[in-house]
Amino acid sequence: MNFQEMTESEILDIATPIMDNLMQASTDIDHPKHVQDFTDRAKAIVTKEHLEWVCKKYQSEKGTWEKRELVAVLKRPDSAAIIWKQFCSKVEGEYVAEIVLTHQNGRFLVDHAMVF
């Protein structure tokens, strides 16, 4: 799978529902749902305990995730990085939400995700 051969729209059609699920699972603090589209490498980092700690911390400080606005789709041969402006319910300002999408064993998976 060469992500450079895909259109931005094709990548977003794959990435958007994955990110929607990831963000909702984060709000719900639902570990199995949150990591369902993660690579094994990413799953090893985001343990149930780690996710609970991170989610409780950001929710107490920033609230829950609200709308996202696309900033960029960066294409590489073996992955794509998708970057959004992310807004929160309790604080003003723009945050960055990003995922790195890969293709492994016939599935599109998240190898990295972060909001900062």
Contacts in CASP RR format, 6 or more apart in sequence:
PFRMAT RR
TARGET T0000
AUTHOR 0000-0000-0000
METHOD contacts of the structure
MODEL  1
MNFQEMTESEILDIATPIMDNLMQASTDIDHPKHVQDFTDRAKAIVTKEH
LEWVCKKYQSEKGTWEKRELVAVLKRPDSAAIIWKQFCSKVEGEYVAEIV
LTHQNGRFLVDHAMVF
1 78 0 8 1.000
1 103 0 8 1.000
2 77 0 8 1.000
2 78 0 8 1.000
3 11 0 8 1.000
3 75 0 8 1.000
3 76 0 8 1.000
3 77 0 8 1.000
3 78 0 8 1.000
3 79 0 8 1.000
3 80 0 8 1.000
3 101 0 8 1.000
3 103 0 8 1.000
4 75 0 8 1.000
4 76 0 8 1.000
4 77 0 8 1.000
6 75 0 8 1.000
6 80 0 8 1.000
8 73 0 8 1.000
8 75 0 8 1.000
11 73 0 8 1.000
11 75 0 8 1.000
11 80 0 8 1.000
11 82 0 8 1.000
11 101 0 8 1.000
12 70 0 8 1.000
12 73 0 8 1.000
12 82 0 8 1.000
14 101 0 8 1.000
14 108 0 8 1.000
15 73 0 8 1.000
15 80 0 8 1.000
15 82 0 8 1.000
15 99 0 8 1.000
15 101 0 8 1.000
15 108 0 8 1.000
18 37 0 8 1.000
18 99 0 8 1.000
18 101 0 8 1.000
18 108 0 8 1.000
18 110 0 8 1.000
19 68 0 8 1.000
19 82 0 8 1.000
19 84 0 8 1.000
19 97 0 8 1.000
19 99 0 8 1.000
21 33 0 8 1.000
21 36 0 8 1.000
21 37 0 8 1.000
22 34 0 8 1.000
22 37 0 8 1.000
22 99 0 8 1.000
22 110 0 8 1.000
22 113 0 8 1.000
23 65 0 8 1.000
23 68 0 8 1.000
23 97 0 8 1.000
24 33 0 8 1.000
25 31 0 8 1.000
25 33 0 8 1.000
25 34 0 8 1.000
25 36 0 8 1.000
26 34 0 8 1.000
26 51 0 8 1.000
26 55 0 8 1.000
26 65 0 8 1.000
27 55 0 8 1.000
27 59 0 8 1.000
27 64 0 8 1.000
27 65 0 8 1.000
29 51 0 8 1.000
29 52 0 8 1.000
29 55 0 8 1.000
29 56 0 8 1.000
31 46 0 8 1.000
31 47 0 8 1.000
31 48 0 8 1.000
31 51 0 8 1.000
31 52 0 8 1.000
34 46 0 8 1.000
34 51 0 8 1.000
35 42 0 8 1.000
35 43 0 8 1.000
35 46 0 8 1.000
35 51 0 8 1.000
37 107 0 8 1.000
37 108 0 8 1.000
37 109 0 8 1.000
37 110 0 8 1.000
38 46 0 8 1.000
38 109 0 8 1.000
38 110 0 8 1.000
38 111 0 8 1.000
38 113 0 8 1.000
39 102 0 8 1.000
39 104 0 8 1.000
39 109 0 8 1.000
39 110 0 8 1.000
39 111 0 8 1.000
41 111 0 8 1.000
42 109 0 8 1.000
42 110 0 8 1.000
42 111 0 8 1.000
42 112 0 8 1.000
42 113 0 8 1.000
58 115 0 8 1.000
61 90 0 8 1.000
61 91 0 8 1.000
62 88 0 8 1.000
62 89 0 8 1.000
62 90 0 8 1.000
62 91 0 8 1.000
62 95 0 8 1.000
63 88 0 8 1.000
63 89 0 8 1.000
63 90 0 8 1.000
63 91 0 8 1.000
64 88 0 8 1.000
64 89 0 8 1.000
65 86 0 8 1.000
65 87 0 8 1.000
65 88 0 8 1.000
65 89 0 8 1.000
65 97 0 8 1.000
65 115 0 8 1.000
66 86 0 8 1.000
66 87 0 8 1.000
66 88 0 8 1.000
66 89 0 8 1.000
67 87 0 8 1.000
68 84 0 8 1.000
68 85 0 8 1.000
68 86 0 8 1.000
68 87 0 8 1.000
68 97 0 8 1.000
69 84 0 8 1.000
69 85 0 8 1.000
70 82 0 8 1.000
70 83 0 8 1.000
70 84 0 8 1.000
71 83 0 8 1.000
71 84 0 8 1.000
71 85 0 8 1.000
71 96 0 8 1.000
72 81 0 8 1.000
72 82 0 8 1.000
72 83 0 8 1.000
73 80 0 8 1.000
73 81 0 8 1.000
73 82 0 8 1.000
73 83 0 8 1.000
74 80 0 8 1.000
74 81 0 8 1.000
74 82 0 8 1.000
74 83 0 8 1.000
78 102 0 8 1.000
78 103 0 8 1.000
79 100 0 8 1.000
79 101 0 8 1.000
79 102 0 8 1.000
79 111 0 8 1.000
80 100 0 8 1.000
80 101 0 8 1.000
81 98 0 8 1.000
81 99 0 8 1.000
81 100 0 8 1.000
81 101 0 8 1.000
82 98 0 8 1.000
82 99 0 8 1.000
82 100 0 8 1.000
82 101 0 8 1.000
83 96 0 8 1.000
83 97 0 8 1.000
83 98 0 8 1.000
84 96 0 8 1.000
84 97 0 8 1.000
84 98 0 8 1.000
85 94 0 8 1.000
85 95 0 8 1.000
85 96 0 8 1.000
85 97 0 8 1.000
86 94 0 8 1.000
86 95 0 8 1.000
86 96 0 8 1.000
86 97 0 8 1.000
86 115 0 8 1.000
87 93 0 8 1.000
87 94 0 8 1.000
87 95 0 8 1.000
88 95 0 8 1.000
95 115 0 8 1.000
95 116 0 8 1.000
96 114 0 8 1.000
96 115 0 8 1.000
96 116 0 8 1.000
97 114 0 8 1.000
97 115 0 8 1.000
98 112 0 8 1.000
98 113 0 8 1.000
98 114 0 8 1.000
98 115 0 8 1.000
99 110 0 8 1.000
99 112 0 8 1.000
99 113 0 8 1.000
100 110 0 8 1.000
100 111 0 8 1.000
100 112 0 8 1.000
100 113 0 8 1.000
101 108 0 8 1.000
101 109 0 8 1.000
101 110 0 8 1.000
101 111 0 8 1.000
102 108 0 8 1.000
102 109 0 8 1.000
102 110 0 8 1.000
102 111 0 8 1.000
103 109 0 8 1.000
END
